Amino acid sequence: PSSHWLLKSPEHSLYLETLVDRYPSSTLIMTHRRLDEVIPSYCRLVWEFNGIHFDENNETARTTLAIHARRHLDRMIKRILAFRTNDK
């Protein structure tokens, strides 16, 4: 749209500096959710993206994807905190 964009993906949190560098007049609105809601929701998202490659009844696959999801969430949280405190 000509007036505004809405970017709503957890992956965007990895590139906030780039977004602001490319669009310096942008305004970011960061919503907050409880971690006990975010973690299961993100794990489901990871499973939806990757589950076609794994048998959902395979406990090893489920554990591997859960570990990946938690590490990725940790990385995204660190990037958000660094952006908010200007620790580039």
C-alpha positions as semicolon CSV with decimal commas, in nm:
position;residue;x (nm);y (nm);z (nm)
1;P;0,000;0,000;0,000
2;S;0,105;0,359;-0,049
3;S;0,042;0,459;0,313
4;H;0,187;0,181;0,524
5;W;0,316;-0,175;0,535
6;L;0,237;-0,435;0,791
7;L;0,513;-0,688;0,845
8;K;0,414;-0,957;1,088
9;S;0,651;-1,246;1,100
10;P;0,881;-1,361;1,378
11;E;1,163;-1,370;1,123
12;H;1,150;-0,993;1,080
13;S;1,297;-0,954;1,428
14;L;1,628;-1,085;1,294
15;Y;1,663;-0,791;1,056
16;L;1,537;-0,484;1,239
17;E;1,861;-0,288;1,185
18;T;1,845;-0,357;0,813
19;L;1,481;-0,254;0,798
20;V;1,550;0,078;0,971
21;D;1,863;0,139;0,762
22;R;1,669;0,088;0,438
23;Y;1,360;0,275;0,556
24;P;1,485;0,543;0,799
25;S;1,146;0,712;0,832
26;S;0,979;0,388;0,933
27;T;0,796;0,349;1,260
28;L;0,811;0,014;1,434
29;I;0,538;-0,101;1,667
30;M;0,639;-0,402;1,870
31;T;0,361;-0,595;2,028
32;H;0,425;-0,815;2,327
33;R;0,288;-1,158;2,407
34;R;0,340;-1,386;2,702
35;L;0,618;-1,639;2,647
36;D;0,388;-1,923;2,750
37;E;0,180;-1,827;2,443
38;V;0,469;-1,747;2,210
39;I;0,676;-2,061;2,254
40;P;0,403;-2,316;2,170
41;S;0,279;-2,097;1,886
42;Y;0,627;-2,065;1,737
43;C;0,693;-2,438;1,778
44;R;0,373;-2,508;1,581
45;L;0,490;-2,265;1,312
46;V;0,828;-2,441;1,289
47;W;0,653;-2,776;1,266
48;E;0,423;-2,651;0,988
49;F;0,720;-2,529;0,785
50;N;0,935;-2,835;0,846
51;G;0,692;-3,111;0,932
52;I;0,655;-3,227;0,573
53;H;1,010;-3,359;0,600
54;F;0,949;-3,558;0,918
55;D;0,710;-3,816;1,054
56;E;0,513;-3,636;1,324
57;N;0,512;-3,956;1,531
58;N;0,893;-3,967;1,530
59;E;0,997;-3,845;1,875
60;T;1,353;-3,772;1,760
61;A;1,227;-3,546;1,481
62;R;0,991;-3,366;1,717
63;T;1,268;-3,315;1,973
64;T;1,511;-3,191;1,708
65;L;1,260;-2,937;1,576
66;A;1,175;-2,824;1,931
67;I;1,544;-2,764;2,004
68;H;1,580;-2,572;1,678
69;A;1,273;-2,362;1,757
70;R;1,396;-2,273;2,107
71;R;1,741;-2,174;1,977
72;H;1,587;-1,962;1,703
73;L;1,353;-1,792;1,949
74;D;1,650;-1,716;2,173
75;R;1,834;-1,562;1,877
76;M;1,531;-1,348;1,786
77;I;1,487;-1,226;2,145
78;K;1,855;-1,131;2,164
79;R;1,831;-0,938;1,838
80;I;1,522;-0,750;1,958
81;L;1,691;-0,660;2,286
82;A;2,008;-0,548;2,108
83;F;1,802;-0,335;1,868
84;R;1,606;-0,177;2,150
85;T;1,920;-0,094;2,348
86;N;2,122;0,002;2,037
87;D;2,386;-0,266;2,104
88;K;2,462;-0,326;1,740
